[in-house]
């Protein structure tokens, strides 16, 4: 009877020890699992933020690419207006020269007449 009682207490103690270790391992497993879940959520947030930043950069680059085209058109328009202004100046100076030549011819003709 003593042997069986000792063996029963030994088995019972082993069982308690086993439950104790199982409890500790499951507790640490749950803590690690929760920590891992938090890390995964954090990684997902970071990925989402990174994707948003990339999309924002892409939009900015597209906007920058559009702006030079608009500025090119503006510069072309500016060149055209500058050319037309130059032509107008040439025309004005040409008119002035023609008038000056007419005045000179008239003076010469008058001088020849006198």
Secondary structure by P-SEA (a helix, b strand, c coil): caaaaaaaaaaaaaaaaaaaaaaaaaaaaaaaaaaaaaaaaaaaaaaaaaaaaaaaaaaaaaaaaaaaaaaaaaaaaaaaaaaaaaaaaaaaaaaaaaaaaaaaaaaaaaaaac
